[in-house]
């Protein structure tokens, strides 16, 4: 099982994300409760942005025995960025997740 851990506005430009209310904690908790009920472990592909913003959420996922993986930091459109920009975004996401787990 895998989960794309992002919020409903993550397809918009990163610079606009702060304009929208976050639902990620509530929606992720629904999944965590469901997975716990059915003894399911999942890989959560998390955005580094959410690791920085909600470290307790990432910590909770990890402590419940789920695997965490990177889904970039800011969900860039890979068709519109350079290889170097992608690498910087990806490394930033890894650091954000690793410092919590």
Secondary structure, 3 states (H helix, E strand, C coil): CEEEECCCCCCCCHHHHHHCCCCHHHHHHHHHHHHHHCCCCCEEEECHHHHHHCHHHHHHHHHCCCEEEECCCCCCCHHHCCHHHHHHHHHHHHHHHHCCC
